[in-house]
Amino acid sequence: MKLNVKAFAFTCGIIWGLGLFFLTWWIIAFDGVTGEVTFIGRLYRGYSISPLGSIIGLVWAFVDGLVGGWIFAWLYNFISQHMQKK
């Protein structure tokens, strides 16, 4: 079975981006807006627990998920192809 690299990467980007977006709003709903630098904020420039930070995090996480999903799918296809030859 071969994975569609583009579809898998796009799906990973959407899931990770929306996941971070909704997680940020979940935290805002219970704890309010904070200007504190979070661990993810150290990785994703401009991200914070705020409405604007949720949008910035959505973009960063989408790109991160896209790249990570692409690498995973490509590696899966590569290993799967070489395992079937043996």
C-alpha positions in Angstrom: 0.0 0.0 0.0 1.3 3.4 -1.0 0.4 6.7 0.7 -0.5 9.7 -1.3 2.2 12.1 0.0 0.5 15.3 -0.9 -2.9 14.3 0.6 -1.2 12.9 3.8 0.9 16.0 4.2 -2.1 18.4 3.7 -4.2 16.4 6.2 -1.4 16.5 8.8 -1.1 20.2 8.3 -4.8 20.8 8.8 -5.1 18.6 11.8 -2.0 20.1 13.6 -2.9 23.7 12.7 -6.5 23.5 13.8 -5.5 21.5 16.8 -3.2 24.2 18.0 -5.8 26.9 17.1 -8.6 25.3 19.1 -6.3 24.4 22.0 -5.3 28.1 22.2 -9.0 29.1 22.3 -9.7 26.4 24.9 -7.0 27.9 27.1 -8.3 31.4 26.5 -11.8 30.4 27.5 -10.7 29.0 30.9 -7.6 31.1 31.8 -8.0 34.2 29.7 -5.5 35.9 27.5 -1.9 35.8 28.7 1.2 37.4 27.2 3.5 34.7 28.6 5.9 32.9 26.3 4.9 29.3 26.1 7.1 26.3 25.0 5.4 26.3 21.7 5.9 30.1 21.5 9.6 29.5 21.6 9.4 27.3 18.6 6.7 29.2 16.7 7.7 32.9 16.5 4.9 35.2 17.4 2.7 32.6 19.0 1.1 33.4 22.4 -2.1 32.6 24.2 -4.1 35.4 22.5 -6.5 35.7 19.5 -3.7 37.0 17.3 -1.4 34.3 18.6 -3.9 31.6 17.7 -3.8 32.7 14.1 0.0 32.9 14.1 0.1 29.4 15.7 -2.4 28.1 13.1 -0.1 29.1 10.3 3.1 27.9 11.9 1.5 24.6 12.9 0.0 24.1 9.4 3.4 24.5 7.8 5.0 22.3 10.5 2.4 19.6 10.0 2.7 19.8 6.3 6.4 19.3 6.3 6.3 16.6 9.0 3.4 14.7 7.2 5.3 14.9 3.9 8.5 13.5 5.4 6.5 10.7 7.2 4.6 9.7 4.0 7.6 9.8 1.8 9.7 7.7 4.3 6.8 5.2 4.7 6.6 4.8 0.9 10.4 4.5 0.6 10.6 1.8 3.3 7.5 0.0 2.2 8.8 -0.2 -1.4 12.2 -1.6 -0.3 10.6 -4.1 2.1 8.4 -5.5 -0.8 11.4 -6.1 -3.0 13.0 -8.5 -0.5 
